[in-house]
Structure formats: structure tokens, C-alpha cells
Amino acid sequence: MEELPPQLRHQVTQFQQVQQQAQTLMAQKQQLELVLRETERALEELDKLQEGATVYKSVGSVLIKADRDAVKKDLTESKETLGLRIKTIERQEERVITRLREMRDKLQEALKARQPPSGEAG
């Protein structure tokens, strides 16, 4: 990378930073999707319970007896919030991927322009 001009080195560094940003967004999305699936499973299990069944919810490292409907309401709200956060990250991810593609194309053009013409004689 030392033989590249400073401007091109800067573009490569920016490209790498945007790649890292894309990876971070993907990891965040995966984590949120995991929490969403756990929340959905918990809601499914709550739906199987009879009215007035004993339910416990986790608060830190302690389980506390709770009202089934209140827990269900909390989980439903969490599910909605998680869904919105995932959609927001997906939009960010799309923008970052578009930017990566544009940067990649510009870098490829710049690198191609630096290469000497190869065997054009025919």
C-alpha cells in the first residue's frame, strides 16, 4: 500500500472503515434478531398457559412472580421495539452496503488506471 499515492491510500482506509461499520451493523442485527426470537418464544409459551397461571419474570439474576398479562404486555412491547430497531439497522445496512459498492467501484477504477496497458498490440 506504500506505493499508492496518499489520496488512494486514504480511499482504501475509508473503504476498510466502512466495511467494519457494515460488519458491526450485521452483528447488531443478528443479536437483536436472536433477542426477538427469544421474545417470540416466550410469548408463545405464555399463550399456552391458562388464565391465572403462576408466571415468573427475570429481573437481573432474580426471578420474580408476576402477572401473566403484564408480562405478556411487556414482551409484546419489547417485540415491537425490537422489530423497529431491526428495521432501522436494516436501512442503515442498505445505505452502508450501497456506499461500499460505490467506494469499491471507484477504487477499482483508480487502481485500473494505475496499471500499465497490457498487450494491446494485435
C-alpha positions as CSV (number, residue, x, y, z in Angstrom):
1,M,0.0,0.0,0.0
2,E,3.1,2.3,0.3
3,E,3.4,2.6,-3.4
4,L,-0.1,4.1,-3.7
5,P,-0.5,7.8,-3.7
6,P,-1.8,9.3,-0.5
7,Q,-5.2,10.0,-1.9
8,L,-5.7,6.4,-2.9
9,R,-4.4,5.2,0.4
10,H,-6.9,7.4,2.1
11,Q,-9.7,5.9,-0.1
12,V,-8.6,2.4,0.9
13,T,-8.6,3.3,4.5
14,Q,-12.1,4.8,4.3
15,F,-13.3,1.7,2.4
16,Q,-11.9,-0.5,5.3
17,Q,-13.7,1.6,7.9
18,V,-17.0,1.4,6.0
19,Q,-16.5,-2.4,5.8
20,Q,-16.0,-2.5,9.5
21,Q,-19.2,-0.4,10.0
22,A,-21.1,-2.9,7.9
23,Q,-19.8,-5.8,9.9
24,T,-20.8,-4.0,13.1
25,L,-24.3,-3.4,11.8
26,M,-24.7,-7.0,10.8
27,A,-23.6,-8.2,14.2
28,Q,-26.0,-5.8,16.0
29,K,-28.8,-7.0,13.7
30,Q,-28.0,-10.7,14.4
31,Q,-28.1,-10.0,18.2
32,L,-31.4,-8.2,18.0
33,E,-32.9,-11.0,15.9
34,L,-31.8,-13.5,18.5
35,V,-33.5,-11.5,21.3
36,L,-36.6,-11.1,19.1
37,R,-36.8,-14.9,18.6
38,E,-36.5,-15.5,22.3
39,T,-39.2,-12.9,23.0
40,E,-41.5,-14.5,20.4
41,R,-40.9,-18.0,22.0
42,A,-41.7,-16.6,25.5
43,L,-44.9,-15.1,24.1
44,E,-45.9,-18.4,22.6
45,E,-45.3,-20.2,25.9
46,L,-47.4,-17.5,27.7
47,D,-50.2,-18.1,25.3
48,K,-50.2,-21.8,26.2
49,L,-50.8,-21.0,29.9
50,Q,-54.2,-20.8,31.5
51,E,-55.5,-17.6,32.9
52,G,-54.2,-17.1,36.4
53,A,-51.2,-19.4,35.9
54,T,-48.1,-18.6,38.0
55,V,-45.5,-16.8,36.0
56,Y,-42.1,-15.5,36.9
57,K,-40.0,-12.9,35.1
58,S,-36.3,-12.4,35.2
59,V,-35.1,-9.2,36.8
60,G,-31.4,-9.2,36.8
61,S,-30.3,-12.5,38.3
62,V,-33.6,-12.9,40.2
63,L,-36.9,-14.4,39.2
64,I,-39.9,-12.5,40.5
65,K,-43.5,-13.7,40.5
66,A,-45.5,-11.6,38.0
67,D,-48.9,-11.2,36.5
68,R,-49.2,-13.2,33.2
69,D,-51.0,-10.5,31.3
70,A,-48.5,-7.8,32.5
71,V,-45.6,-10.0,31.4
72,K,-47.3,-10.6,28.1
73,K,-47.9,-6.9,27.6
74,D,-44.2,-6.1,28.4
75,L,-43.0,-8.8,26.0
76,T,-45.3,-7.6,23.2
77,E,-44.0,-4.1,23.6
78,S,-40.4,-5.4,23.6
79,K,-41.2,-7.4,20.4
80,E,-42.4,-4.2,18.7
81,T,-39.4,-2.2,19.8
82,L,-37.0,-4.9,18.6
83,G,-38.8,-5.1,15.3
84,L,-38.4,-1.3,14.8
85,R,-34.7,-1.4,15.8
86,I,-34.0,-4.3,13.4
87,K,-35.7,-2.3,10.6
88,T,-33.6,0.8,11.4
89,I,-30.4,-1.3,11.3
90,E,-31.5,-2.9,8.0
91,R,-31.9,0.6,6.5
92,Q,-28.5,1.6,7.8
93,E,-27.1,-1.6,6.5
94,E,-28.5,-1.0,3.0
95,R,-27.0,2.5,2.9
96,V,-23.6,1.3,4.0
97,I,-23.6,-1.6,1.5
98,T,-24.5,0.9,-1.3
99,R,-21.7,3.1,-0.2
100,L,-19.3,0.2,-0.1
101,R,-20.2,-0.8,-3.6
102,E,-19.7,2.8,-4.8
103,M,-16.3,3.0,-3.0
104,R,-15.2,-0.4,-4.3
105,D,-16.0,0.7,-7.9
106,K,-14.1,4.0,-7.5
107,L,-11.1,2.1,-6.0
108,Q,-11.2,-0.5,-8.8
109,E,-11.2,2.3,-11.4
110,A,-8.4,4.2,-9.7
111,L,-6.3,1.0,-9.5
112,K,-7.0,0.0,-13.1
113,A,-5.9,3.5,-14.2
114,R,-2.6,3.0,-12.4
115,Q,-1.8,-0.3,-14.2
116,P,0.2,-0.1,-17.4
117,P,-1.7,-1.1,-20.6
118,S,-1.2,-4.8,-21.2
119,G,-0.6,-6.4,-24.7
120,E,-2.9,-4.2,-26.7
121,A,-1.0,-4.9,-29.9
122,G,-2.7,-7.4,-32.1
